[in-house]
Amino acid sequence: MQYVVSGAKVCGKLNGEKLTTDDILGAGGSVEHLLASGNIKESTSAPKAVKEVQAVEQEVETFPVFNLDNEQGDK
């Protein structure tokens, strides 16, 4: 999980920089303690937005329909 530094320098990262759980645990820190003290907060950045794909309308060609039954109607 990613966190954002929101206060003092944490694990060599400055305010606004991101760090991971592995960064914190590797430096001997406690994620729960840093969250509770307000020194870090969970990263709320959403994944990169997916570009909206516009639907392409295809022009449909119409062809005459031929009656292949050879019926001439009422005789």
Summary of the structure (lengths in Angstrom):
residues: 75
radius of gyration: 32.0
end to end distance: 82.0
largest distance: 98.2
contacts: 124
relative contact order: 0.20
helix: 17%
strand: 16%
